[in-house]
Amino acid sequence: MNRVVWIAASAIVLGALAVLLLPTNPGSETNEPTERVVSPLDSKVREAVRLIQEGTGNPMDAITLLREVVEEDPKHRDGLFHLGEFSRMSGQLDRALERYASILQLYPSDHEAALRYAETLADLSRQSEAQDFIGRYLADHPDSDLSSLTQLRDSWTEGDAAAPAGSEPVLTD
């Protein structure tokens, strides 16, 4: 009888151990990489960025791809962002500013768009407006790592060559 109890107890312990060792997520133990599904719009953005970065083909083809993306999805963050970047590169600063503003309306916590918005305001010689924007943005996002915006603001207030003479620093709490 002892032998039967011992075998039963061993079977229960082994069964419990096997359950504990099973993966918690089905398929999580496979070594196959998971494929990330990329939307056709994201593919167009990637292609446009590739065309510009590599300098291959006509830059207007890249712009056309990005415009198609934003036409199909006016809230497509990357489409708007790269249109802003390419507008800035081509000296169309007002257009770039509009793109970044659109992103910030849709995605108020987009720190990269906020940085580009402030930089573009400064490029348009609207330094005090850029400083005011940074001050408000930092106040609205106190728990975020916004070191790039803080550094930009500080470079202007420390007498950096980019700061216009007599510009007032923005004080934030």
Backbone bond lengths (Angstrom), bond angles and torsions (degrees), N, CA, C in turn:
res aa  C-N    CA-C-N  psi(-1)  N-CA   C-N-CA  omega(-1)  CA-C   N-CA-C  phi
1 M - - - 1.431 - - 1.531 111.08 -
2 N 1.325 118.14 -39.44 1.452 121.49 178.72 1.517 111.73 -58.77
3 R 1.314 113.70 -37.75 1.467 117.99 -179.27 1.525 110.59 -65.37
4 V 1.298 120.30 -40.28 1.461 124.58 179.94 1.540 109.39 -65.72
5 V 1.315 118.23 -42.72 1.461 121.79 179.28 1.529 109.59 -65.42
6 W 1.308 116.13 -42.49 1.455 120.50 -179.57 1.530 110.43 -63.16
7 I 1.319 117.69 -42.70 1.476 121.79 179.17 1.523 109.97 -65.47
8 A 1.334 117.65 -42.15 1.466 121.33 179.93 1.538 110.28 -64.41
9 A 1.319 116.71 -44.20 1.464 120.85 179.32 1.525 110.45 -63.95
10 S 1.318 117.30 -41.07 1.467 121.20 178.11 1.518 110.85 -63.28
11 A 1.324 116.70 -40.50 1.466 120.97 179.41 1.525 110.34 -64.20
12 I 1.332 117.02 -40.75 1.467 120.56 179.07 1.532 110.40 -65.44
13 V 1.326 117.72 -44.52 1.463 121.52 179.52 1.521 110.44 -62.95
14 L 1.322 117.67 -44.56 1.470 121.26 179.35 1.531 110.79 -64.52
15 G 1.321 116.96 -39.38 1.466 120.62 177.83 1.515 111.44 -63.62
16 A 1.329 116.86 -44.48 1.459 120.97 178.77 1.527 110.80 -63.81
17 L 1.313 116.10 -41.15 1.459 120.95 178.47 1.523 110.99 -63.20
18 A 1.323 116.64 -41.14 1.470 120.58 178.74 1.525 110.66 -63.33
19 V 1.343 117.83 -40.24 1.464 121.10 178.67 1.524 110.34 -65.03
20 L 1.321 117.41 -40.61 1.464 120.98 179.32 1.520 112.85 -65.64
21 L 1.309 117.05 -30.47 1.458 120.87 -177.68 1.527 113.11 -86.04
22 L 1.315 118.02 -8.44 1.459 120.45 178.91 1.522 109.40 -67.88
23 P 1.325 117.67 146.98 1.473 119.35 177.93 1.526 110.04 -64.69
24 T 1.330 115.88 146.31 1.460 119.73 -178.90 1.522 112.06 -78.67
25 N 1.329 117.70 -28.13 1.454 121.72 177.39 1.513 108.81 -110.61
26 P 1.317 117.31 127.46 1.464 117.86 178.88 1.522 110.66 -57.61
27 G 1.294 115.49 131.61 1.469 120.76 177.14 1.512 113.64 81.00
28 S 1.330 118.58 3.14 1.463 118.77 -176.78 1.520 112.54 -74.67
29 E 1.308 117.57 -13.52 1.459 120.07 -179.04 1.532 112.80 -93.09
30 T 1.313 116.99 -0.51 1.455 118.50 -179.57 1.513 109.66 -74.97
31 N 1.311 115.59 147.85 1.458 120.71 179.77 1.519 112.19 -91.77
32 E 1.327 116.66 1.08 1.453 120.02 -179.67 1.524 109.51 -76.54
33 P 1.324 117.69 133.11 1.460 119.33 178.42 1.522 110.03 -68.08
34 T 1.314 115.93 142.59 1.457 119.10 177.33 1.520 107.99 -83.03
35 E 1.298 115.70 137.95 1.456 120.32 179.99 1.517 108.83 -90.11
36 R 1.311 115.93 130.31 1.451 121.24 176.79 1.517 107.51 -87.78
37 V 1.307 115.28 128.45 1.450 120.10 -179.86 1.529 108.03 -77.78
38 V 1.309 116.15 125.01 1.456 122.27 179.76 1.524 107.41 -106.94
39 S 1.325 115.24 126.88 1.460 119.39 -179.24 1.530 109.77 -70.43
40 P 1.324 116.70 157.11 1.475 119.11 176.43 1.529 112.15 -59.54
41 L 1.327 117.45 -33.04 1.465 119.81 179.01 1.528 110.64 -67.68
42 D 1.344 116.14 -42.33 1.465 119.57 177.26 1.529 110.51 -62.63
43 S 1.322 116.72 -37.16 1.468 120.38 178.12 1.523 110.82 -63.57
44 K 1.330 116.95 -39.58 1.468 120.11 178.01 1.532 110.80 -63.88
45 V 1.325 115.71 -41.11 1.475 119.11 179.41 1.521 109.52 -63.34
46 R 1.315 116.54 -46.12 1.470 120.20 179.50 1.529 111.28 -59.57
47 E 1.299 116.26 -41.65 1.473 120.24 179.57 1.525 110.13 -64.99
48 A 1.317 117.34 -42.19 1.463 120.78 179.37 1.529 110.84 -62.49
49 V 1.314 116.03 -44.74 1.469 120.19 179.67 1.527 109.93 -63.91
50 R 1.318 116.80 -41.27 1.465 120.84 178.57 1.524 110.60 -60.52
51 L 1.335 116.76 -45.02 1.468 120.52 -179.67 1.533 111.25 -58.90
52 I 1.314 116.32 -42.95 1.467 120.20 -178.82 1.529 110.67 -71.16
53 Q 1.334 116.52 -46.47 1.462 119.64 -176.99 1.520 112.52 -65.09
54 E 1.316 116.70 -39.35 1.466 119.55 -178.95 1.523 112.32 -81.98
55 G 1.321 116.40 -16.59 1.453 119.64 -178.51 1.516 112.92 71.18
56 T 1.325 116.29 19.61 1.460 120.41 179.12 1.516 109.41 -94.38
57 G 1.278 115.85 143.92 1.457 119.92 176.98 1.515 112.93 73.88
58 N 1.293 114.83 -172.80 1.445 123.31 -177.26 1.531 109.06 -86.77
59 P 1.339 118.47 126.12 1.469 120.22 179.02 1.529 112.52 -58.37
60 M 1.320 116.47 -28.83 1.463 118.98 179.24 1.534 111.39 -66.38
61 D 1.337 117.19 -26.24 1.463 119.57 174.44 1.521 110.26 -63.44
62 A 1.324 116.48 -39.38 1.465 121.08 178.27 1.526 110.03 -66.12
63 I 1.313 116.31 -43.97 1.467 120.42 179.69 1.523 109.84 -63.31
64 T 1.322 117.05 -40.51 1.466 120.98 178.32 1.524 110.63 -60.82
65 L 1.329 116.66 -43.57 1.467 119.88 177.82 1.524 110.95 -59.53
66 L 1.319 116.84 -45.09 1.458 120.36 -179.50 1.525 111.77 -65.97
67 R 1.310 116.93 -39.06 1.473 119.94 177.27 1.524 110.88 -63.99
68 E 1.326 116.82 -38.40 1.466 120.29 176.51 1.529 110.97 -61.36
69 V 1.323 115.81 -40.91 1.464 120.60 179.72 1.532 109.81 -61.85
70 V 1.337 116.47 -48.85 1.462 120.67 -176.95 1.529 111.50 -70.46
71 E 1.336 117.40 -29.76 1.466 119.99 174.46 1.521 110.53 -64.67
72 E 1.326 115.29 -43.92 1.459 119.81 -178.74 1.526 111.75 -72.92
73 D 1.326 116.97 -37.32 1.467 121.63 179.69 1.525 108.59 -137.41
74 P 1.341 117.31 92.33 1.464 120.65 -177.62 1.528 113.84 -61.31
75 K 1.333 118.02 -12.72 1.463 121.69 179.91 1.523 112.20 -102.33
76 H 1.327 117.78 10.63 1.468 120.59 -177.39 1.524 108.95 -71.20
77 R 1.319 115.88 107.16 1.460 122.31 -173.13 1.525 112.28 -57.68
78 D 1.320 117.33 -49.99 1.468 119.58 -175.92 1.523 111.95 -68.49
79 G 1.318 117.29 -34.77 1.459 120.01 176.27 1.522 110.99 -62.08
80 L 1.340 115.64 -47.76 1.463 120.29 178.16 1.525 111.18 -63.61
81 F 1.325 116.35 -43.95 1.461 120.05 -176.96 1.525 111.42 -61.94
82 H 1.307 117.41 -47.04 1.469 119.08 -177.34 1.524 111.80 -72.57
83 L 1.325 118.13 -29.46 1.465 118.38 171.03 1.524 109.49 -62.40
84 G 1.332 116.45 -40.32 1.460 119.90 176.34 1.515 112.13 -63.15
85 E 1.329 116.46 -44.08 1.464 120.75 179.59 1.526 111.19 -61.13
86 F 1.331 116.56 -45.34 1.465 119.67 -177.40 1.529 111.10 -71.94
87 S 1.341 116.64 -32.01 1.466 119.10 174.20 1.520 109.60 -63.99
88 R 1.305 116.13 -41.46 1.462 120.47 179.50 1.527 110.96 -64.62
89 M 1.334 115.85 -43.14 1.463 120.39 179.72 1.523 111.43 -60.86
90 S 1.330 116.24 -34.38 1.464 119.66 -177.12 1.526 112.49 -91.53
91 G 1.338 116.80 7.27 1.455 120.34 176.34 1.513 114.81 84.38
92 Q 1.320 118.07 6.64 1.463 121.97 178.91 1.534 108.67 -90.42
93 L 1.329 114.51 70.23 1.454 120.62 -170.90 1.525 113.23 -66.24
94 D 1.335 117.60 -36.16 1.468 119.58 178.47 1.522 111.08 -62.87
95 R 1.323 115.71 -41.01 1.477 119.65 177.53 1.524 110.96 -65.76
96 A 1.314 116.42 -41.93 1.467 120.33 178.59 1.523 109.71 -59.85
97 L 1.321 116.12 -45.20 1.459 121.05 -179.80 1.531 110.93 -59.44
98 E 1.326 116.90 -40.97 1.473 121.17 177.50 1.523 111.47 -61.67
99 R 1.321 116.50 -42.16 1.472 120.33 -179.91 1.526 111.01 -63.77
100 Y 1.330 116.03 -45.84 1.458 119.13 -179.41 1.527 110.54 -66.17
101 A 1.332 116.85 -37.94 1.468 120.39 177.69 1.530 110.54 -63.14
102 S 1.328 116.54 -39.48 1.472 120.27 177.53 1.517 110.99 -61.05
103 I 1.324 116.20 -43.37 1.472 120.16 178.82 1.523 109.80 -61.49
104 L 1.326 116.76 -44.57 1.461 120.05 -177.50 1.525 112.06 -67.65
105 Q 1.325 117.81 -29.21 1.461 120.05 174.63 1.527 110.38 -68.68
106 L 1.320 115.79 -39.99 1.470 120.59 -178.99 1.522 112.26 -79.68
107 Y 1.316 116.04 -39.04 1.469 122.75 -174.78 1.530 108.54 -131.22
108 P 1.330 117.80 79.86 1.465 121.12 -173.71 1.528 115.07 -60.12
109 S 1.302 118.14 -18.98 1.469 120.69 -179.05 1.523 112.88 -98.99
110 D 1.317 117.78 16.54 1.463 120.85 -179.57 1.526 108.47 -80.38
111 H 1.324 114.89 95.64 1.462 120.95 -174.57 1.524 112.83 -64.91
112 E 1.320 116.61 -35.53 1.468 119.47 -179.82 1.527 110.36 -66.08
113 A 1.317 116.79 -42.03 1.466 120.29 177.59 1.528 110.29 -65.72
114 A 1.332 117.06 -36.69 1.464 120.63 178.51 1.528 110.71 -63.89
115 L 1.329 115.87 -42.51 1.463 119.77 178.19 1.525 110.50 -62.06
116 R 1.319 117.22 -46.96 1.470 120.37 -179.48 1.525 111.29 -64.83
117 Y 1.322 116.64 -36.43 1.457 120.94 178.26 1.535 109.29 -61.39
118 A 1.324 116.68 -48.43 1.464 120.58 179.92 1.529 111.39 -63.11
119 E 1.324 117.15 -43.97 1.460 120.62 179.08 1.523 111.11 -61.40
120 T 1.329 116.29 -40.08 1.464 120.03 -178.57 1.520 110.88 -69.63
121 L 1.340 117.04 -38.18 1.463 119.09 174.06 1.528 109.81 -57.92
122 A 1.320 116.72 -44.44 1.467 120.61 179.18 1.525 110.70 -64.06
123 D 1.332 116.74 -40.21 1.471 120.11 178.24 1.525 111.30 -62.14
124 L 1.330 116.23 -28.02 1.466 121.44 178.78 1.536 111.56 -87.30
125 S 1.344 116.65 12.00 1.474 123.39 -178.61 1.525 111.52 62.22
126 R 1.322 116.02 32.07 1.468 121.95 176.72 1.532 108.00 -110.55
127 Q 1.333 114.20 53.66 1.459 122.86 -173.75 1.521 113.43 -57.12
128 S 1.316 117.41 -48.92 1.469 118.96 -176.89 1.521 110.54 -65.76
129 E 1.302 117.35 -35.45 1.475 120.74 176.04 1.528 110.16 -65.35
130 A 1.326 116.76 -38.89 1.470 120.90 177.59 1.523 109.98 -64.36
131 Q 1.324 116.76 -43.15 1.460 120.25 179.34 1.525 111.19 -65.09
132 D 1.320 117.09 -42.24 1.469 120.51 177.07 1.524 110.70 -61.36
133 F 1.331 116.01 -43.38 1.466 120.28 178.72 1.522 110.65 -59.65
134 I 1.324 116.83 -47.22 1.472 120.21 -179.37 1.526 110.19 -61.07
135 G 1.320 117.33 -43.66 1.462 120.55 178.94 1.523 111.67 -58.76
136 R 1.331 116.80 -45.17 1.479 120.55 178.64 1.516 110.93 -65.84
137 Y 1.330 116.02 -43.01 1.459 119.72 -177.46 1.527 111.09 -64.27
138 L 1.318 116.66 -43.11 1.467 120.38 177.88 1.529 110.74 -63.19
139 A 1.316 117.06 -39.71 1.463 120.74 179.11 1.533 111.16 -66.74
140 D 1.326 116.97 -35.11 1.474 121.13 -179.79 1.524 113.36 -76.54
141 H 1.325 117.41 -17.06 1.471 122.01 -177.23 1.529 110.30 -129.82
142 P 1.342 117.03 60.24 1.471 119.45 -173.43 1.528 114.41 -67.09
143 D 1.307 118.60 -23.77 1.461 120.57 -176.04 1.523 113.53 -97.63
144 S 1.307 117.01 7.63 1.458 120.83 -177.32 1.523 110.60 -99.08
145 D 1.329 115.42 155.29 1.462 120.46 174.33 1.523 107.29 -83.47
146 L 1.286 116.03 100.84 1.459 121.57 -178.46 1.514 110.83 -117.41
147 S 1.330 115.26 40.15 1.455 119.94 -175.50 1.531 112.08 -59.52
148 S 1.324 117.57 -33.73 1.470 118.57 -179.24 1.523 111.12 -66.46
149 L 1.327 117.72 -39.06 1.461 120.20 176.66 1.525 111.17 -70.00
150 T 1.311 115.95 -39.74 1.463 120.22 178.82 1.524 110.17 -63.13
151 Q 1.320 116.87 -43.45 1.467 120.77 178.68 1.525 111.11 -63.23
152 L 1.335 116.47 -40.57 1.461 120.09 178.95 1.525 109.61 -62.99
153 R 1.320 116.64 -48.33 1.467 120.48 178.67 1.526 110.60 -59.82
154 D 1.328 116.53 -45.77 1.463 120.40 -177.94 1.525 111.41 -64.64
155 S 1.325 117.46 -35.24 1.471 119.30 179.44 1.522 110.52 -64.47
156 W 1.324 116.88 -32.80 1.457 120.02 178.50 1.518 111.12 -75.27
157 T 1.321 117.10 -36.70 1.461 119.61 -175.51 1.517 112.77 -84.10
158 E 1.330 117.58 -12.22 1.464 120.74 179.11 1.521 112.26 -95.40
159 G 1.324 117.33 11.73 1.453 119.67 176.50 1.518 113.30 86.32
160 D 1.312 117.60 23.17 1.460 121.27 176.20 1.533 108.10 -58.27
161 A 1.289 116.65 151.33 1.469 121.29 -179.43 1.515 111.69 -58.49
162 A 1.342 118.29 -24.95 1.464 120.85 -179.11 1.520 111.60 -74.56
163 A 1.322 118.46 -18.59 1.454 121.02 -178.68 1.519 109.79 -82.15
164 P 1.315 116.84 131.79 1.459 118.83 179.14 1.525 110.39 -70.37
165 A 1.298 116.11 151.39 1.458 121.07 -179.82 1.517 109.01 -60.54
166 G 1.331 115.84 133.01 1.455 120.82 177.23 1.511 114.38 82.03
167 S 1.322 119.67 7.13 1.461 119.63 178.87 1.522 109.31 -70.73
168 E 1.291 115.29 139.65 1.466 120.90 -177.70 1.516 110.02 -91.28
169 P 1.329 117.83 137.31 1.458 119.86 176.51 1.525 110.34 -70.73
170 V 1.313 115.97 148.97 1.453 122.11 176.22 1.505 107.92 -90.76
171 L 1.315 116.86 123.34 1.446 120.88 -179.97 1.518 109.05 -94.66
172 T 1.322 116.33 130.61 1.460 121.01 177.19 1.510 108.18 -125.31
173 D 1.312 115.87 153.19 1.471 120.01 178.68 1.491 111.15 -74.84
